[in-house]
């Protein structure tokens, strides 16, 4: 069932699926989590997005801010340029592990009307309740 927050203006743009595990050991040993993340491409299709971009070049890179993440940079660029209708991640907390990156992404999503979708729901950063929900996600990140 499609969430009522997903509008035709979102569906006309591209869905970006961001896949990341923090360490090479997780990439090697936690293949189930990896498969669940890759399955988000199909979820984007079932939600009605015709075009999906998979970003997975940050595998094995921490989101702590100590390591460069070219995939995250690519994601920010796409959101900033208005190309993204939605950003999908298994857990929204996987998108950024430090507050600076997280707030930057949420602010850009708000400015460009880009949704954030994870297993818990669909978030529109322009709506106060959703903005508060993503703020709670930031404070309580879950590790895969």
C-alpha positions as CSV (number, residue, x, y, z in Angstrom):
1,X,0.0,0.0,0.0
2,X,1.3,3.4,-0.9
3,X,1.8,6.0,1.8
4,X,-0.2,9.2,1.3
5,X,2.9,11.2,1.7
6,X,4.3,9.8,-1.5
7,X,3.0,12.2,-4.2
8,X,3.3,12.1,-8.0
9,X,6.0,14.8,-7.7
10,X,8.1,12.3,-5.7
11,X,7.4,9.4,-8.1
12,X,8.5,11.5,-11.1
13,X,12.0,11.8,-9.5
14,X,14.5,9.1,-8.7
15,X,14.5,6.9,-5.7
16,X,18.0,6.7,-4.1
17,X,18.8,3.5,-2.1
18,X,21.7,4.0,0.3
19,X,23.4,0.7,1.4
20,X,26.2,0.8,4.0
21,X,27.7,-1.4,6.7
22,X,30.2,0.3,9.0
23,X,33.0,-2.2,8.9
24,X,34.6,-4.7,6.5
25,X,33.8,-7.4,9.1
26,X,30.1,-6.5,8.9
27,X,30.3,-6.6,5.1
28,X,31.9,-10.1,5.3
29,X,29.9,-11.6,8.2
30,X,26.4,-9.9,8.1
31,X,25.2,-10.8,4.6
32,X,21.6,-11.0,5.7
33,X,21.5,-7.3,6.6
34,X,23.2,-6.5,3.3
35,X,20.6,-8.5,1.4
36,X,17.8,-6.7,3.2
37,X,19.4,-3.4,2.2
38,X,19.7,-4.3,-1.4
39,X,16.0,-5.4,-1.3
40,X,15.1,-1.7,-0.9
41,X,15.5,-1.4,-4.7
42,X,12.5,-3.6,-5.1
43,X,10.6,-1.7,-2.4
44,X,11.1,1.5,-4.3
45,X,9.6,-0.1,-7.4
46,X,6.6,-1.4,-5.4
47,X,6.0,2.1,-4.1
48,X,5.8,3.3,-7.7
49,X,9.3,4.7,-8.4
50,X,10.3,4.0,-12.0
51,X,13.9,4.9,-11.6
52,X,16.1,3.8,-8.8
53,X,19.8,4.5,-8.1
54,X,21.6,2.2,-5.8
55,X,24.5,3.7,-3.9
56,X,26.7,1.1,-2.2
57,X,30.2,2.3,-2.6
58,X,30.5,3.2,1.2
59,X,30.4,-0.4,2.3
60,X,32.9,-1.0,5.1
61,X,33.2,2.8,5.8
62,X,32.1,4.2,9.1
63,X,29.6,7.0,9.2
64,X,31.3,8.6,12.2
65,X,32.7,11.5,10.1
66,X,36.3,10.2,10.4
67,X,36.3,8.6,7.0
68,X,35.3,10.1,3.6
69,X,32.1,8.5,2.2
70,X,31.9,9.3,-1.6
71,X,28.5,7.5,-1.8
72,X,27.0,9.8,0.9
73,X,28.4,12.8,-1.0
74,X,26.8,11.5,-4.2
75,X,23.5,11.1,-2.3
76,X,23.7,14.7,-0.9
77,X,24.4,16.0,-4.3
78,X,21.4,14.3,-5.8
79,X,19.1,15.5,-3.1
80,X,20.5,19.1,-3.3
81,X,20.0,19.1,-7.1
82,X,16.3,18.0,-6.7
83,X,16.9,14.7,-8.5
84,X,15.8,12.6,-5.5
85,X,12.1,12.0,-4.8
86,X,13.0,9.7,-1.9
87,X,16.0,8.3,0.0
88,X,15.6,4.8,1.2
89,X,17.6,3.1,3.9
90,X,17.0,0.0,6.0
91,X,17.2,2.2,9.0
92,X,17.3,6.0,8.6
93,X,20.1,6.0,11.2
94,X,22.3,4.2,8.7
95,X,22.4,7.3,6.5
96,X,24.6,9.3,8.8
97,X,26.3,8.5,12.1
98,X,27.2,12.1,13.1
99,X,24.8,14.9,13.8
100,X,26.3,17.3,11.3
101,X,25.8,14.9,8.3
102,X,22.4,13.9,9.6
103,X,21.1,17.5,10.0
104,X,22.5,18.5,6.6
105,X,20.7,15.6,4.9
106,X,17.4,16.3,6.7
107,X,17.6,20.0,5.9
108,X,18.3,19.3,2.2
109,X,15.4,16.8,2.1
110,X,13.2,19.5,3.6
111,X,14.3,22.2,1.2
112,X,13.9,19.9,-1.9
113,X,10.7,18.0,-0.8
114,X,12.6,14.7,-0.7
115,X,11.1,11.9,1.5
116,X,13.1,9.6,3.7
117,X,11.9,6.0,3.9
118,X,13.1,3.3,6.3
119,X,11.5,0.1,7.7
120,X,9.6,2.2,10.3
121,X,7.9,4.6,8.0
122,X,7.9,7.4,5.5
123,X,9.2,10.8,6.7
124,X,8.6,14.2,5.2
125,X,11.1,16.5,6.8
126,X,8.8,19.5,6.0
127,X,6.2,18.2,8.4
128,X,6.8,19.0,12.1
129,X,5.8,15.5,13.4
130,X,8.1,13.8,10.9
131,X,10.9,16.2,11.6
132,X,10.6,15.3,15.3
133,X,10.5,11.6,14.4
134,X,13.7,11.8,12.4
135,X,15.3,13.8,15.2
136,X,14.5,10.9,17.6
137,X,16.1,8.5,15.0
138,X,19.3,10.6,15.1
139,X,19.6,10.3,18.9
140,X,19.0,6.6,19.0
141,X,20.9,5.0,16.0
142,X,20.7,1.3,15.6
143,X,23.8,-0.6,14.3
144,X,23.5,-3.4,11.8
